[in-house]
Amino acid sequence: MPAAGSKDGQIGGLAAHALAQGRLGEVPSAMRAAVYKGNQKVRVESIPTPEIEDGEVLIQVESCGICHTDLKKIEYDLLAPPRVFGHETAGVIAAVGARVREYEPGDRVVVFHHIPCMDCFYCRHKLYAQCPVYKRVGVTAGYEPAGGGFAQYVRAMDWIVRRGIEKIPEGVAFERASFVEPVNTCVKGFAMLGAGHGDVVVVLGQGPIGLIFTMLARRAGATVLATDAMGHRRGMAEKLGALAAYDPRDARFREHVGDLTEGRGADFAIVAASARGIVEQAVEGTRPGAKILLFAQTSHQERIEVSGADVCVGERALLGSYSASVDLQKESADLVFSGALPVEDLISDIVALDEIGDGIELALHPLERSLKIMVQPQRWQD
């Protein structure tokens, strides 16, 4: 597999190759897909290419990011097999159903795998991730719908086609476009906080998601302090806008925050990683009245323990944010497509579909320079 951090020639060469792939051949009856088999196993095998119905589209997948929500499902066997995961999906429309008018074969697109009904109690309260329709995955490579981006083709169902597809402008590589969905989730969470100019924001964890939060906070005019155990990620945080980045094991972290805030603590904290004690550290690093966003605590097995007085007497607010918002879809796409967020800097490795096992292992056990790992399903190693 590619050496960690070595994307030279891949982004420029392979992404340029993908960028030029506006041509589409005949859709094959079978395709390659990375199928989750249970017991933490993923196997690349041949499966039938999805068939679409009226109102649906078939997308030839050119790039799909490996996301930690999918990794948790694989590592902890959270869903019954077989399934094809992958939801940070960019590609080319290969076929359209009879009633589709907005898209045609050859369109370069990103696709969201969750889209709400816009009419239920939760949608009226803009809690889209709680909508029953939103909870139904609407993109599949086959089997029980699970995103499907780790396959050569995916089927987008009719309610996804109506609201969940964004066209990729010419000149934007598929690898960059694959960030639209994760950027949306971060824009949603950051909007919940309401941080802005002059605020001090601590972002705990500087993996790809944490680095996106760092960029958004700096773009909003906030002073950003970051933490991560890996030196390379701390360096990336400072490159992308953090005033300073610290090792979370540094006992002086709270002192560093105090030095910038006249001893008060940060105004906001974003918990962008899942590790023992990280939420407690967010509380320790913030002032009374602060808001703390829990973003990475997505597993039912995770437990946190904080002092009741730190929340109640300290008047802190703990907020949860999960998944994407349809209201922020175009804004998020514009941030990615325009280059306002240099998300391509977060790509450390690109793997062929047959190398996805190596990519998953690297994502689960990152090396010093590992960040976002991209899968290119149209490329494989025999």
C-alpha positions as CSV (number, residue, x, y, z in Angstrom):
1,M,0.0,0.0,0.0
2,P,1.1,3.6,-0.3
3,A,3.5,4.7,2.4
4,A,1.8,6.8,5.0
5,G,1.9,10.5,4.1
6,S,3.2,9.8,0.6
7,K,0.5,11.1,-1.8
8,D,3.0,12.6,-4.3
9,G,2.0,11.7,-7.8
10,Q,-1.3,10.3,-6.5
11,I,-3.3,13.5,-6.1
12,G,-1.7,15.1,-9.1
13,G,-1.7,12.0,-11.3
14,L,-4.5,9.6,-10.2
15,A,-6.9,12.4,-9.3
16,A,-6.2,14.1,-12.6
17,H,-7.0,10.8,-14.3
18,A,-10.2,10.5,-12.3
19,L,-11.0,14.1,-13.1
20,A,-10.8,13.4,-16.8
21,Q,-13.1,10.3,-16.6
22,G,-16.2,12.0,-18.0
23,R,-16.4,9.1,-20.5
24,L,-18.6,6.2,-19.4
25,G,-18.5,2.7,-20.8
26,E,-21.4,0.2,-20.7
27,V,-22.5,-0.5,-17.2
28,P,-21.3,-4.1,-16.4
29,S,-23.7,-6.7,-14.9
30,A,-21.2,-7.4,-12.1
31,M,-18.8,-5.1,-10.2
32,R,-16.1,-5.2,-7.4
33,A,-17.1,-4.3,-3.9
34,A,-15.6,-4.4,-0.5
35,V,-18.2,-6.5,1.4
36,Y,-18.3,-6.5,5.2
37,K,-18.7,-10.2,6.1
38,G,-18.9,-9.9,9.9
39,N,-16.3,-10.6,12.6
40,Q,-14.4,-7.5,11.6
41,K,-13.8,-8.9,8.1
42,V,-14.1,-7.0,4.8
43,R,-13.5,-8.9,1.6
44,V,-13.3,-7.5,-2.0
45,E,-15.4,-9.7,-4.3
46,S,-17.6,-9.6,-7.3
47,I,-21.3,-8.8,-6.7
48,P,-24.2,-7.8,-9.0
49,T,-24.2,-4.2,-10.1
50,P,-27.2,-2.5,-8.5
51,E,-30.3,-2.1,-10.7
52,I,-32.1,1.2,-10.5
53,E,-35.8,2.0,-10.6
54,D,-37.8,5.0,-11.8
55,G,-36.6,8.1,-10.0
56,E,-33.3,6.6,-9.1
57,V,-29.7,7.0,-10.4
58,L,-26.7,4.8,-10.7
59,I,-23.4,6.4,-9.8
60,Q,-20.0,5.2,-10.9
61,V,-17.9,5.7,-7.7
62,E,-14.5,7.5,-8.3
63,S,-13.6,8.3,-4.8
64,C,-14.8,7.5,-1.3
65,G,-13.2,8.5,2.0
66,I,-12.8,6.1,4.9
67,C,-14.8,7.5,7.8
68,H,-14.5,6.5,11.5
69,T,-18.2,5.9,11.8
70,D,-17.8,3.1,9.2
71,L,-14.7,1.9,11.0
72,K,-16.6,1.6,14.3
73,K,-19.3,-0.5,12.6
74,I,-16.6,-2.9,11.2
75,E,-14.4,-3.0,14.3
76,Y,-17.3,-3.6,16.8
77,D,-19.6,-5.6,14.4
78,L,-22.4,-3.1,15.1
79,L,-24.5,-4.1,12.1
80,A,-25.5,-7.5,10.6
81,P,-23.5,-8.6,7.5
82,P,-23.3,-8.6,4.6
83,R,-23.1,-4.9,3.8
84,V,-21.0,-2.5,1.7
85,F,-20.0,0.6,3.7
86,G,-18.6,3.9,2.6
87,H,-20.6,7.2,2.4
88,E,-18.2,10.0,1.5
89,T,-18.9,9.3,-2.1
90,A,-18.0,11.2,-5.3
91,G,-18.4,9.9,-8.9
92,V,-20.1,10.1,-12.2
93,I,-23.7,9.4,-13.0
94,A,-23.8,6.2,-15.1
95,A,-27.5,5.8,-15.6
96,V,-30.8,7.5,-14.7
97,G,-34.3,6.2,-14.1
98,A,-37.2,7.1,-16.3
99,R,-38.5,10.0,-14.1
100,V,-35.2,11.6,-13.5
101,R,-34.9,15.1,-15.1
102,E,-32.3,16.9,-13.0
103,Y,-29.3,14.7,-13.9
104,E,-28.0,12.8,-16.9
105,P,-25.2,10.3,-17.5
106,G,-21.8,12.0,-17.3
107,D,-22.7,14.4,-14.6
108,R,-20.0,14.6,-11.9
109,V,-21.7,14.5,-8.4
110,V,-21.4,13.9,-4.7
111,V,-24.2,12.0,-3.0
112,F,-25.5,12.1,0.6
113,H,-26.7,8.8,2.0
114,H,-29.2,10.4,4.4
115,I,-31.9,12.9,3.5
116,P,-34.9,13.8,5.7
117,C,-38.6,13.9,4.8
118,M,-38.8,17.6,5.7
119,D,-42.4,17.1,7.0
120,C,-42.3,15.2,10.3
121,F,-42.0,16.5,13.9
122,Y,-38.2,16.3,13.9
123,C,-37.9,17.9,10.5
124,R,-40.1,20.8,11.6
125,H,-37.7,21.3,14.5
126,K,-34.7,21.0,12.2
127,L,-33.5,17.9,14.0
128,Y,-33.1,16.1,10.7
129,A,-30.9,13.3,12.0
130,Q,-33.8,12.1,14.2
131,C,-36.2,11.9,11.2
132,P,-37.4,8.3,10.5
133,V,-36.7,8.8,6.8
134,Y,-33.3,10.3,7.5
135,K,-32.4,7.2,9.5
136,R,-33.2,5.1,6.4
137,V,-30.0,4.8,4.3
138,G,-30.9,5.7,0.7
139,V,-27.6,4.7,-1.1
140,T,-26.6,1.1,-1.6
141,A,-24.2,-1.1,-3.6
142,G,-26.4,-4.0,-2.7
143,Y,-27.5,-5.9,0.4
144,E,-28.9,-3.8,3.2
145,P,-28.3,-0.2,2.3
146,A,-25.2,1.1,4.1
147,G,-23.7,3.8,1.9
148,G,-22.0,1.5,-0.6
149,G,-19.1,3.8,-1.6
150,F,-16.6,1.0,-1.2
151,A,-17.8,-0.4,-4.5
152,Q,-17.6,0.5,-8.2
153,Y,-21.3,1.5,-8.5
154,V,-23.9,2.7,-6.1
155,R,-27.7,3.1,-6.5
156,A,-29.2,6.4,-5.1
157,M,-32.9,6.0,-4.3
158,D,-35.6,8.5,-5.3
159,W,-35.7,10.6,-2.1
160,I,-31.9,11.0,-2.2
161,V,-32.1,12.0,-5.9
162,R,-34.6,14.7,-5.1
163,R,-32.5,16.5,-2.4
164,G,-29.2,14.7,-1.7
165,I,-27.0,15.1,-4.8
166,E,-24.7,18.1,-5.6
167,K,-23.0,18.5,-8.9
168,I,-19.2,18.8,-8.9
169,P,-17.9,21.8,-10.8
170,E,-15.3,21.3,-13.6
171,G,-11.8,21.4,-12.3
172,V,-12.6,19.9,-8.9
173,A,-11.0,16.5,-8.3
174,F,-13.2,13.7,-7.0
175,E,-10.9,13.3,-3.9
176,R,-11.6,16.9,-2.8
177,A,-15.3,16.5,-3.6
178,S,-15.5,13.5,-1.3
179,F,-15.1,15.9,1.6
180,V,-18.6,17.5,1.1
181,E,-20.4,15.2,3.4
182,P,-17.9,15.3,6.3
183,V,-17.5,19.1,6.0
184,N,-21.3,19.4,6.2
185,T,-21.3,17.5,9.5
186,C,-18.7,19.8,10.9
187,V,-20.4,23.0,9.6
188,K,-23.6,21.8,11.4
189,G,-21.8,21.2,14.7
190,F,-19.9,24.4,14.6
191,A,-23.1,26.4,13.8
192,M,-24.7,24.9,17.0
193,L,-21.8,26.4,19.1
194,G,-22.2,29.9,17.7
195,A,-18.5,30.7,18.1
196,G,-17.1,33.7,16.3
197,H,-14.7,36.6,16.2
198,G,-12.7,37.0,19.4
199,D,-13.8,33.7,21.0
200,V,-11.3,31.1,22.2
201,V,-12.1,27.7,20.9
202,V,-10.3,24.5,22.0
203,V,-10.5,21.6,19.5
204,L,-9.5,18.3,21.1
205,G,-8.3,15.8,18.5
206,Q,-6.7,16.8,15.2
207,G,-7.6,13.9,12.9
208,P,-9.4,14.9,9.6
209,I,-12.6,16.0,11.4
210,G,-10.7,17.9,14.1
211,L,-8.7,19.7,11.5
212,I,-11.9,20.7,9.6
213,F,-13.2,22.1,12.9
214,T,-9.9,24.0,13.3
215,M,-10.3,25.5,9.9
216,L,-13.9,26.5,10.4
217,A,-13.2,28.1,13.8
218,R,-10.3,30.1,12.4
219,R,-12.4,31.1,9.4
220,A,-15.0,32.4,11.9
221,G,-12.4,34.7,13.5
222,A,-11.9,32.6,16.6
223,T,-8.6,32.0,18.3
224,V,-8.0,28.2,18.1
225,L,-6.1,26.0,20.5
226,A,-5.7,22.4,19.4
227,T,-4.7,19.1,21.1
228,D,-3.5,15.8,19.6
229,A,-1.1,13.1,20.7
230,M,0.6,13.0,17.3
231,G,3.2,15.7,16.5
232,H,2.4,15.7,12.8
233,R,-1.2,16.4,13.5
234,R,-0.3,19.2,15.9
235,G,1.8,20.7,13.1
236,M,-1.1,20.4,10.7
237,A,-3.3,22.2,13.1
238,E,-1.0,25.2,13.4
239,K,-0.6,25.2,9.6
240,L,-4.4,25.3,9.1
241,G,-5.1,28.1,11.6
242,A,-4.5,27.0,15.2
243,L,-2.6,29.6,17.3
244,A,-1.0,26.7,19.2
245,A,-1.3,22.9,19.4
246,Y,-0.5,20.8,22.5
247,D,0.0,17.2,23.5
248,P,-3.1,16.3,25.6
249,R,-0.8,14.5,28.0
250,D,0.9,17.8,28.8
251,A,-0.2,18.5,32.4
252,R,0.3,22.2,31.6
253,F,-2.5,22.3,29.0
254,R,-5.0,24.0,31.3
255,E,-2.2,26.5,32.2
256,H,-1.7,27.3,28.5
257,V,-5.4,27.9,28.0
258,G,-5.5,30.1,31.1
259,D,-2.5,32.2,29.8
260,L,-4.6,33.3,26.8
261,T,-7.9,33.9,28.7
262,E,-6.8,35.8,31.8
263,G,-7.2,32.5,33.7
264,R,-10.8,31.9,32.7
265,G,-10.6,29.0,30.2
266,A,-11.8,28.7,26.7
267,D,-15.2,29.9,25.6
268,F,-15.9,26.8,23.5
269,A,-14.6,23.3,23.2
270,I,-15.1,20.7,20.4
271,V,-14.4,17.1,21.3
272,A,-13.4,15.7,17.9
273,A,-11.9,12.4,19.1
274,S,-12.9,9.5,21.2
275,A,-10.5,8.7,24.1
276,R,-10.7,8.1,27.8
277,G,-10.8,11.3,29.7
278,I,-11.1,13.6,26.7
279,V,-14.5,15.0,27.7
280,E,-13.3,15.7,31.2
281,Q,-10.3,17.5,29.7
282,A,-12.7,19.7,27.6
283,V,-14.5,20.6,30.8
284,E,-11.2,21.4,32.6
285,G,-10.1,23.6,29.7
286,T,-13.2,25.8,29.5
287,R,-14.6,28.7,31.6
288,P,-17.9,28.8,33.4
289,G,-20.7,29.3,30.9
290,A,-18.8,27.6,28.1
291,K,-20.3,25.4,25.4
292,I,-18.8,22.0,24.8
293,L,-19.6,20.1,21.6
294,L,-19.5,16.3,21.7
295,F,-18.9,15.2,18.1
296,A,-17.0,11.9,18.2
297,Q,-18.9,10.1,21.0
298,T,-21.1,8.0,18.7
299,S,-21.0,4.6,20.3
300,H,-23.4,3.3,22.9
301,Q,-20.4,1.6,24.5
302,E,-18.8,4.9,25.3
303,R,-19.3,6.4,28.8
304,I,-18.2,9.8,30.1
305,E,-17.9,11.0,33.7
306,V,-17.9,14.7,34.6
307,S,-18.5,16.5,37.8
308,G,-22.2,17.6,38.1
309,A,-21.0,20.9,39.6
310,D,-18.8,21.6,36.6
311,V,-21.9,21.5,34.5
312,C,-24.6,22.8,36.9
313,V,-22.7,25.3,39.1
314,G,-20.3,26.1,36.2
315,E,-23.3,26.7,33.9
316,R,-21.6,24.8,31.1
317,A,-23.7,23.4,28.2
318,L,-22.9,20.0,26.7
319,L,-24.2,19.7,23.1
320,G,-24.4,16.8,20.8
321,S,-24.3,16.9,17.0
322,Y,-24.6,14.0,14.7
323,S,-24.5,13.6,10.9
324,A,-25.3,16.2,8.2
325,S,-27.9,18.9,7.7
326,V,-29.8,19.3,4.4
327,D,-30.1,23.0,5.1
328,L,-26.3,23.3,5.0
329,Q,-25.7,21.2,2.0
330,K,-25.0,23.9,-0.6
331,E,-22.9,26.0,1.9
332,S,-20.8,22.9,2.6
333,A,-20.4,22.1,-1.0
334,D,-19.3,25.6,-1.8
335,L,-16.7,25.6,1.0
336,V,-15.2,22.5,-0.5
337,F,-15.6,23.2,-4.2
338,S,-14.3,26.8,-3.9
339,G,-11.2,25.8,-2.1
340,A,-12.1,28.0,0.9
341,L,-11.2,25.0,3.0
342,P,-8.0,23.3,1.7
343,V,-9.3,19.9,2.5
344,E,-7.0,18.2,0.0
345,D,-4.2,18.9,2.5
346,L,-5.8,16.3,4.7
347,I,-5.4,13.4,2.3
348,S,-2.4,11.3,3.3
349,D,-3.1,8.1,1.4
350,I,-5.0,6.9,-1.7
351,V,-5.7,3.2,-2.0
352,A,-7.1,1.0,-4.8
353,L,-10.2,-1.0,-4.0
354,D,-8.3,-4.2,-3.5
355,E,-6.1,-2.5,-1.0
356,I,-9.0,-1.3,1.2
357,G,-8.0,-3.8,3.9
358,D,-4.7,-2.0,4.3
359,G,-6.5,1.3,4.2
360,I,-8.9,0.3,7.0
361,E,-6.0,-1.1,9.1
362,L,-4.1,2.2,8.6
363,A,-7.2,4.2,9.6
364,L,-7.7,2.1,12.7
365,H,-4.1,2.3,13.7
366,P,-2.7,5.5,12.2
367,L,0.9,6.2,11.7
368,E,2.5,9.5,12.5
369,R,1.6,11.2,9.2
370,S,-1.8,9.4,8.6
371,L,-4.9,11.5,8.1
372,K,-7.7,11.0,5.5
373,I,-7.5,7.8,3.5
374,M,-9.3,7.8,0.2
375,V,-10.4,4.7,-1.8
376,Q,-10.6,4.7,-5.6
377,P,-13.0,1.9,-6.5
378,Q,-12.3,2.1,-10.3
379,R,-8.7,1.2,-9.6
380,W,-7.4,-2.2,-8.2
381,Q,-4.3,-4.2,-7.9
382,D,-4.3,-7.7,-9.4
